[in-house]
Amino acid sequence: MSPTSGPVAFKASCPECRARFELDAGALRLAIGGSRRATFYSFTCPACGAAVRKPAGDRIVELLTGGGVSTLRSI
């Protein structure tokens, strides 16, 4: 595996203002619950300030955890 060239940036969009942007791992939070409905990621839109919460399937969970996003696991 080759070393990374810098911080990971995640592409995201806001459902409120429809802005598209990139966020670093520190701007995202991942919550992994006991069901699909309880597993999601969240962030604050840098354009409009809206609190955004989106579902996170297995692939998104893998990408976010691999990229260093802070993760909260519930039982």
Jmol script that loads the backbone (N, CA, C; Angstrom):
load data "model"
ATOM      1  N   MET A   1       0.846  -1.173   0.000  1.00  0.00           N
ATOM      2  CA  MET A   1       0.000   0.000   0.000  1.00  0.00           C
ATOM      3  C   MET A   1       0.894   1.240   0.000  1.00  0.00           C
ATOM      4  N   SER A   2       0.592   2.195  -0.863  1.00  0.00           N
ATOM      5  CA  SER A   2       1.409   3.399  -0.955  1.00  0.00           C
ATOM      6  C   SER A   2       0.981   4.417   0.092  1.00  0.00           C
ATOM      7  N   PRO A   3       1.897   5.252   0.550  1.00  0.00           N
ATOM      8  CA  PRO A   3       1.539   6.265   1.543  1.00  0.00           C
ATOM      9  C   PRO A   3       0.612   7.309   0.926  1.00  0.00           C
ATOM     10  N   THR A   4      -0.236   7.885   1.759  1.00  0.00           N
ATOM     11  CA  THR A   4      -1.147   8.920   1.274  1.00  0.00           C
ATOM     12  C   THR A   4      -0.379  10.215   1.084  1.00  0.00           C
ATOM     13  N   SER A   5      -0.849  11.038   0.163  1.00  0.00           N
ATOM     14  CA  SER A   5      -0.149  12.279  -0.148  1.00  0.00           C
ATOM     15  C   SER A   5      -0.644  13.451   0.694  1.00  0.00           C
ATOM     16  N   GLY A   6      -1.657  13.246   1.502  1.00  0.00           N
ATOM     17  CA  GLY A   6      -2.168  14.329   2.330  1.00  0.00           C
ATOM     18  C   GLY A   6      -3.483  13.939   2.951  1.00  0.00           C
ATOM     19  N   PRO A   7      -4.164  14.909   3.556  1.00  0.00           N
ATOM     20  CA  PRO A   7      -5.430  14.618   4.211  1.00  0.00           C
ATOM     21  C   PRO A   7      -6.492  14.174   3.200  1.00  0.00           C
ATOM     22  N   VAL A   8      -7.391  13.342   3.670  1.00  0.00           N
ATOM     23  CA  VAL A   8      -8.485  12.855   2.835  1.00  0.00           C
ATOM     24  C   VAL A   8      -9.589  13.903   2.794  1.00  0.00           C
ATOM     25  N   ALA A   9     -10.141  14.135   1.602  1.00  0.00           N
ATOM     26  CA  ALA A   9     -11.270  15.048   1.450  1.00  0.00           C
ATOM     27  C   ALA A   9     -12.462  14.243   0.946  1.00  0.00           C
ATOM     28  N   PHE A  10     -13.615  14.454   1.553  1.00  0.00           N
ATOM     29  CA  PHE A  10     -14.833  13.742   1.184  1.00  0.00           C
ATOM     30  C   PHE A  10     -15.774  14.696   0.461  1.00  0.00           C
ATOM     31  N   LYS A  11     -16.290  14.275  -0.687  1.00  0.00           N
ATOM     32  CA  LYS A  11     -17.263  15.081  -1.412  1.00  0.00           C
ATOM     33  C   LYS A  11     -18.615  14.941  -0.736  1.00  0.00           C
ATOM     34  N   ALA A  12     -19.309  16.061  -0.600  1.00  0.00           N
ATOM     35  CA  ALA A  12     -20.616  16.058   0.051  1.00  0.00           C
ATOM     36  C   ALA A  12     -21.488  17.132  -0.593  1.00  0.00           C
ATOM     37  N   SER A  13     -22.771  17.064  -0.289  1.00  0.00           N
ATOM     38  CA  SER A  13     -23.705  18.085  -0.762  1.00  0.00           C
ATOM     39  C   SER A  13     -24.755  18.327   0.304  1.00  0.00           C
ATOM     40  N   CYS A  14     -25.347  19.503   0.241  1.00  0.00           N
ATOM     41  CA  CYS A  14     -26.356  19.888   1.216  1.00  0.00           C
ATOM     42  C   CYS A  14     -27.745  19.786   0.589  1.00  0.00           C
ATOM     43  N   PRO A  15     -28.660  19.055   1.219  1.00  0.00           N
ATOM     44  CA  PRO A  15     -30.018  18.972   0.692  1.00  0.00           C
ATOM     45  C   PRO A  15     -30.817  20.267   0.874  1.00  0.00           C
ATOM     46  N   GLU A  16     -30.360  21.151   1.750  1.00  0.00           N
ATOM     47  CA  GLU A  16     -31.072  22.411   1.995  1.00  0.00           C
ATOM     48  C   GLU A  16     -30.764  23.450   0.917  1.00  0.00           C
ATOM     49  N   CYS A  17     -29.475  23.748   0.722  1.00  0.00           N
ATOM     50  CA  CYS A  17     -29.091  24.804  -0.224  1.00  0.00           C
ATOM     51  C   CYS A  17     -28.529  24.251  -1.533  1.00  0.00           C
ATOM     52  N   ARG A  18     -28.357  22.934  -1.593  1.00  0.00           N
ATOM     53  CA  ARG A  18     -27.849  22.223  -2.769  1.00  0.00           C
ATOM     54  C   ARG A  18     -26.393  22.529  -3.120  1.00  0.00           C
ATOM     55  N   ALA A  19     -25.657  23.113  -2.194  1.00  0.00           N
ATOM     56  CA  ALA A  19     -24.232  23.379  -2.414  1.00  0.00           C
ATOM     57  C   ALA A  19     -23.469  22.053  -2.449  1.00  0.00           C
ATOM     58  N   ARG A  20     -22.412  22.018  -3.219  1.00  0.00           N
ATOM     59  CA  ARG A  20     -21.510  20.855  -3.274  1.00  0.00           C
ATOM     60  C   ARG A  20     -20.138  21.331  -2.806  1.00  0.00           C
ATOM     61  N   PHE A  21     -19.458  20.487  -2.022  1.00  0.00           N
ATOM     62  CA  PHE A  21     -18.190  20.906  -1.431  1.00  0.00           C
ATOM     63  C   PHE A  21     -17.413  19.680  -1.003  1.00  0.00           C
ATOM     64  N   GLU A  22     -16.203  19.901  -0.506  1.00  0.00           N
ATOM     65  CA  GLU A  22     -15.377  18.835   0.060  1.00  0.00           C
ATOM     66  C   GLU A  22     -15.169  19.139   1.539  1.00  0.00           C
ATOM     67  N   LEU A  23     -15.207  18.086   2.344  1.00  0.00           N
ATOM     68  CA  LEU A  23     -15.008  18.207   3.790  1.00  0.00           C
ATOM     69  C   LEU A  23     -13.856  17.308   4.212  1.00  0.00           C
ATOM     70  N   ASP A  24     -13.097  17.734   5.203  1.00  0.00           N
ATOM     71  CA  ASP A  24     -12.073  16.849   5.742  1.00  0.00           C
ATOM     72  C   ASP A  24     -12.691  15.976   6.830  1.00  0.00           C
ATOM     73  N   ALA A  25     -11.954  14.987   7.268  1.00  0.00           N
ATOM     74  CA  ALA A  25     -12.469  14.016   8.242  1.00  0.00           C
ATOM     75  C   ALA A  25     -12.967  14.676   9.521  1.00  0.00           C
ATOM     76  N   GLY A  26     -12.350  15.761   9.934  1.00  0.00           N
ATOM     77  CA  GLY A  26     -12.739  16.439  11.160  1.00  0.00           C
ATOM     78  C   GLY A  26     -14.105  17.116  11.095  1.00  0.00           C
ATOM     79  N   ALA A  27     -14.614  17.327   9.883  1.00  0.00           N
ATOM     80  CA  ALA A  27     -15.906  17.998   9.720  1.00  0.00           C
ATOM     81  C   ALA A  27     -17.073  17.016   9.695  1.00  0.00           C
ATOM     82  N   LEU A  28     -16.775  15.726   9.698  1.00  0.00           N
ATOM     83  CA  LEU A  28     -17.807  14.690   9.614  1.00  0.00           C
ATOM     84  C   LEU A  28     -17.874  13.879  10.894  1.00  0.00           C
ATOM     85  N   ARG A  29     -19.040  13.348  11.179  1.00  0.00           N
ATOM     86  CA  ARG A  29     -19.245  12.412  12.297  1.00  0.00           C
ATOM     87  C   ARG A  29     -19.993  11.215  11.751  1.00  0.00           C
ATOM     88  N   LEU A  30     -19.615  10.044  12.194  1.00  0.00           N
ATOM     89  CA  LEU A  30     -20.257   8.807  11.764  1.00  0.00           C
ATOM     90  C   LEU A  30     -20.853   8.112  12.975  1.00  0.00           C
ATOM     91  N   ALA A  31     -22.125   7.765  12.898  1.00  0.00           N
ATOM     92  CA  ALA A  31     -22.800   7.023  13.977  1.00  0.00           C
ATOM     93  C   ALA A  31     -23.172   5.655  13.433  1.00  0.00           C
ATOM     94  N   ILE A  32     -22.683   4.613  14.078  1.00  0.00           N
ATOM     95  CA  ILE A  32     -22.978   3.247  13.667  1.00  0.00           C
ATOM     96  C   ILE A  32     -23.895   2.635  14.707  1.00  0.00           C
ATOM     97  N   GLY A  33     -25.120   2.353  14.300  1.00  0.00           N
ATOM     98  CA  GLY A  33     -26.114   1.804  15.206  1.00  0.00           C
ATOM     99  C   GLY A  33     -26.365   0.334  14.951  1.00  0.00           C
ATOM    100  N   GLY A  34     -27.351  -0.195  15.638  1.00  0.00           N
ATOM    101  CA  GLY A  34     -27.690  -1.604  15.534  1.00  0.00           C
ATOM    102  C   GLY A  34     -28.514  -1.944  14.301  1.00  0.00           C
ATOM    103  N   SER A  35     -28.903  -0.939  13.524  1.00  0.00           N
ATOM    104  CA  SER A  35     -29.686  -1.180  12.310  1.00  0.00           C
ATOM    105  C   SER A  35     -29.253  -0.198  11.229  1.00  0.00           C
ATOM    106  N   ARG A  36     -29.716  -0.437  10.006  1.00  0.00           N
ATOM    107  CA  ARG A  36     -29.400   0.477   8.903  1.00  0.00           C
ATOM    108  C   ARG A  36     -29.944   1.869   9.184  1.00  0.00           C
ATOM    109  N   ARG A  37     -31.117   1.932   9.755  1.00  0.00           N
ATOM    110  CA  ARG A  37     -31.750   3.223  10.045  1.00  0.00           C
ATOM    111  C   ARG A  37     -30.950   4.027  11.069  1.00  0.00           C
ATOM    112  N   ALA A  38     -30.253   3.336  11.950  1.00  0.00           N
ATOM    113  CA  ALA A  38     -29.493   3.995  13.014  1.00  0.00           C
ATOM    114  C   ALA A  38     -28.033   4.246  12.627  1.00  0.00           C
ATOM    115  N   THR A  39     -27.663   3.983  11.373  1.00  0.00           N
ATOM    116  CA  THR A  39     -26.301   4.211  10.912  1.00  0.00           C
ATOM    117  C   THR A  39     -26.323   5.371   9.921  1.00  0.00           C
ATOM    118  N   PHE A  40     -25.608   6.438  10.261  1.00  0.00           N
ATOM    119  CA  PHE A  40     -25.644   7.640   9.435  1.00  0.00           C
ATOM    120  C   PHE A  40     -24.375   8.465   9.645  1.00  0.00           C
ATOM    121  N   TYR A  41     -24.160   9.411   8.750  1.00  0.00           N
ATOM    122  CA  TYR A  41     -23.090  10.379   8.955  1.00  0.00           C
ATOM    123  C   TYR A  41     -23.713  11.765   8.971  1.00  0.00           C
ATOM    124  N   SER A  42     -23.030  12.693   9.606  1.00  0.00           N
ATOM    125  CA  SER A  42     -23.569  14.042   9.722  1.00  0.00           C
ATOM    126  C   SER A  42     -22.456  15.071   9.609  1.00  0.00           C
ATOM    127  N   PHE A  43     -22.874  16.276   9.241  1.00  0.00           N
ATOM    128  CA  PHE A  43     -21.956  17.400   9.127  1.00  0.00           C
ATOM    129  C   PHE A  43     -22.770  18.693   9.097  1.00  0.00           C
ATOM    130  N   THR A  44     -22.091  19.804   9.261  1.00  0.00           N
ATOM    131  CA  THR A  44     -22.724  21.113   9.137  1.00  0.00           C
ATOM    132  C   THR A  44     -22.337  21.684   7.778  1.00  0.00           C
ATOM    133  N   CYS A  45     -23.332  22.109   7.005  1.00  0.00           N
ATOM    134  CA  CYS A  45     -23.068  22.660   5.679  1.00  0.00           C
ATOM    135  C   CYS A  45     -22.243  23.934   5.812  1.00  0.00           C
ATOM    136  N   PRO A  46     -21.092  23.997   5.135  1.00  0.00           N
ATOM    137  CA  PRO A  46     -20.274  25.206   5.224  1.00  0.00           C
ATOM    138  C   PRO A  46     -20.888  26.393   4.473  1.00  0.00           C
ATOM    139  N   ALA A  47     -21.841  26.150   3.597  1.00  0.00           N
ATOM    140  CA  ALA A  47     -22.458  27.233   2.826  1.00  0.00           C
ATOM    141  C   ALA A  47     -23.622  27.895   3.561  1.00  0.00           C
ATOM    142  N   CYS A  48     -24.523  27.070   4.136  1.00  0.00           N
ATOM    143  CA  CYS A  48     -25.725  27.645   4.761  1.00  0.00           C
ATOM    144  C   CYS A  48     -25.836  27.373   6.262  1.00  0.00           C
ATOM    145  N   GLY A  49     -24.977  26.509   6.809  1.00  0.00           N
ATOM    146  CA  GLY A  49     -24.989  26.221   8.235  1.00  0.00           C
ATOM    147  C   GLY A  49     -25.999  25.174   8.672  1.00  0.00           C
ATOM    148  N   ALA A  50     -26.679  24.539   7.710  1.00  0.00           N
ATOM    149  CA  ALA A  50     -27.671  23.517   8.052  1.00  0.00           C
ATOM    150  C   ALA A  50     -26.994  22.282   8.642  1.00  0.00           C
ATOM    151  N   ALA A  51     -27.653  21.669   9.620  1.00  0.00           N
ATOM    152  CA  ALA A  51     -27.201  20.392  10.161  1.00  0.00           C
ATOM    153  C   ALA A  51     -27.708  19.307   9.211  1.00  0.00           C
ATOM    154  N   VAL A  52     -26.782  18.550   8.623  1.00  0.00           N
ATOM    155  CA  VAL A  52     -27.130  17.543   7.620  1.00  0.00           C
ATOM    156  C   VAL A  52     -26.876  16.158   8.192  1.00  0.00           C
ATOM    157  N   ARG A  53     -27.818  15.262   7.971  1.00  0.00           N
ATOM    158  CA  ARG A  53     -27.703  13.873   8.412  1.00  0.00           C
ATOM    159  C   ARG A  53     -28.106  12.989   7.234  1.00  0.00           C
ATOM    160  N   LYS A  54     -27.214  12.062   6.848  1.00  0.00           N
ATOM    161  CA  LYS A  54     -27.468  11.194   5.703  1.00  0.00           C
ATOM    162  C   LYS A  54     -27.209   9.741   6.089  1.00  0.00           C
ATOM    163  N   PRO A  55     -27.969   8.815   5.504  1.00  0.00           N
ATOM    164  CA  PRO A  55     -27.765   7.394   5.797  1.00  0.00           C
ATOM    165  C   PRO A  55     -26.393   6.935   5.318  1.00  0.00           C
ATOM    166  N   ALA A  56     -25.824   5.966   6.014  1.00  0.00           N
ATOM    167  CA  ALA A  56     -24.512   5.433   5.651  1.00  0.00           C
ATOM    168  C   ALA A  56     -24.599   3.920   5.510  1.00  0.00           C
ATOM    169  N   GLY A  57     -24.505   3.443   4.283  1.00  0.00           N
ATOM    170  CA  GLY A  57     -24.445   2.010   4.028  1.00  0.00           C
ATOM    171  C   GLY A  57     -23.055   1.481   4.311  1.00  0.00           C
ATOM    172  N   ASP A  58     -22.877   0.199   4.085  1.00  0.00           N
ATOM    173  CA  ASP A  58     -21.596  -0.452   4.392  1.00  0.00           C
ATOM    174  C   ASP A  58     -20.410   0.207   3.693  1.00  0.00           C
ATOM    175  N   ARG A  59     -20.554   0.539   2.427  1.00  0.00           N
ATOM    176  CA  ARG A  59     -19.437   1.133   1.668  1.00  0.00           C
ATOM    177  C   ARG A  59     -19.075   2.516   2.218  1.00  0.00           C
ATOM    178  N   ILE A  60     -20.063   3.318   2.531  1.00  0.00           N
ATOM    179  CA  ILE A  60     -19.787   4.650   3.087  1.00  0.00           C
ATOM    180  C   ILE A  60     -19.133   4.533   4.451  1.00  0.00           C
ATOM    181  N   VAL A  61     -19.602   3.605   5.277  1.00  0.00           N
ATOM    182  CA  VAL A  61     -18.980   3.372   6.589  1.00  0.00           C
ATOM    183  C   VAL A  61     -17.508   3.006   6.402  1.00  0.00           C
ATOM    184  N   GLU A  62     -17.228   2.133   5.451  1.00  0.00           N
ATOM    185  CA  GLU A  62     -15.850   1.710   5.180  1.00  0.00           C
ATOM    186  C   GLU A  62     -14.980   2.899   4.748  1.00  0.00           C
ATOM    187  N   LEU A  63     -15.485   3.709   3.842  1.00  0.00           N
ATOM    188  CA  LEU A  63     -14.723   4.871   3.354  1.00  0.00           C
ATOM    189  C   LEU A  63     -14.481   5.895   4.461  1.00  0.00           C
ATOM    190  N   LEU A  64     -15.512   6.188   5.239  1.00  0.00           N
ATOM    191  CA  LEU A  64     -15.370   7.202   6.284  1.00  0.00           C
ATOM    192  C   LEU A  64     -14.442   6.741   7.410  1.00  0.00           C
ATOM    193  N   THR A  65     -14.594   5.503   7.855  1.00  0.00           N
ATOM    194  CA  THR A  65     -13.715   5.016   8.925  1.00  0.00           C
ATOM    195  C   THR A  65     -12.272   4.924   8.423  1.00  0.00           C
ATOM    196  N   GLY A  66     -12.090   4.486   7.180  1.00  0.00           N
ATOM    197  CA  GLY A  66     -10.747   4.413   6.603  1.00  0.00           C
ATOM    198  C   GLY A  66     -10.113   5.778   6.424  1.00  0.00           C
ATOM    199  N   GLY A  67     -10.936   6.804   6.281  1.00  0.00           N
ATOM    200  CA  GLY A  67     -10.444   8.164   6.098  1.00  0.00           C
ATOM    201  C   GLY A  67     -10.263   8.935   7.388  1.00  0.00           C
ATOM    202  N   GLY A  68     -10.501   8.279   8.529  1.00  0.00           N
ATOM    203  CA  GLY A  68     -10.242   8.920   9.814  1.00  0.00           C
ATOM    204  C   GLY A  68     -11.391   9.694  10.423  1.00  0.00           C
ATOM    205  N   VAL A  69     -12.610   9.473   9.932  1.00  0.00           N
ATOM    206  CA  VAL A  69     -13.763  10.168  10.487  1.00  0.00           C
ATOM    207  C   VAL A  69     -14.081   9.632  11.882  1.00  0.00           C
ATOM    208  N   SER A  70     -14.355  10.534  12.804  1.00  0.00           N
ATOM    209  CA  SER A  70     -14.700  10.164  14.174  1.00  0.00           C
ATOM    210  C   SER A  70     -15.985   9.331  14.166  1.00  0.00           C
ATOM    211  N   THR A  71     -15.950   8.203  14.877  1.00  0.00           N
ATOM    212  CA  THR A  71     -17.070   7.258  14.846  1.00  0.00           C
ATOM    213  C   THR A  71     -17.634   7.023  16.239  1.00  0.00           C
ATOM    214  N   LEU A  72     -18.965   7.042  16.319  1.00  0.00           N
ATOM    215  CA  LEU A  72     -19.685   6.728  17.548  1.00  0.00           C
ATOM    216  C   LEU A  72     -20.436   5.429  17.293  1.00  0.00           C
ATOM    217  N   ARG A  73     -20.245   4.443  18.140  1.00  0.00           N
ATOM    218  CA  ARG A  73     -20.949   3.171  17.995  1.00  0.00           C
ATOM    219  C   ARG A  73     -21.942   3.026  19.128  1.00  0.00           C
ATOM    220  N   SER A  74     -23.181   2.692  18.748  1.00  0.00           N
ATOM    221  CA  SER A  74     -24.196   2.445  19.776  1.00  0.00           C
ATOM    222  C   SER A  74     -24.478   0.951  19.840  1.00  0.00           C
ATOM    223  N   ILE A  75     -24.916   0.513  20.967  1.00  0.00           N
ATOM    224  CA  ILE A  75     -25.148  -0.924  21.171  1.00  0.00           C
ATOM    225  C   ILE A  75     -26.514  -1.314  20.653  1.00  0.00           C
TER     226      ILE A  75
END
end "model"
wireframe off; spacefill off
backbone 0.3
color backbone group
